[in-house]
């Protein structure tokens, strides 16, 4: 039986759910390649005319409580950053400049969500970039490179074109998955690539669109 061998993972360091996903990627089979795609969540929100949970006042308290509960439930270290939402551009561009690799993404995620740091804190930022053998000046030059900036824009645009509407997002073959809680769904699809050919899935795909808000 054919089995998918690659997962494309879309993420932004602003998302605590993407952080939780980053700490659970090793639960996928070791035979499955994971490709990293750092993207700008704000660009996704703008495209689909929506807002993140941290921007909706009644959702904030629940969201952070749920993150704390999920982290404890899954034994994932968690320390919230000083503020949220925050500007993730420096982290995203650093990830691209250093290479879109799992180990680099993991270090950057842990900087924010395991250690509770902010890239706007000069001391914390200097310590982070030193982990990569960089001075602050060298790091600033890397993230200021026009090619790096363009890459982030193009990655975000490409994600939108493929149907990504949130982070963490995943694409397995041509199927889009969304959210930390979709990871077991992905596991089932990896085990049974014909999952979406089942009658209930055909019914789900055929649900008509009703009332539209103006």
Order of alpha helices (4+ residues) and beta strands (2+ residues): beta-alpha-beta-alpha-alpha-alpha-alpha-alpha-alpha-alpha-beta-beta-alpha-alpha
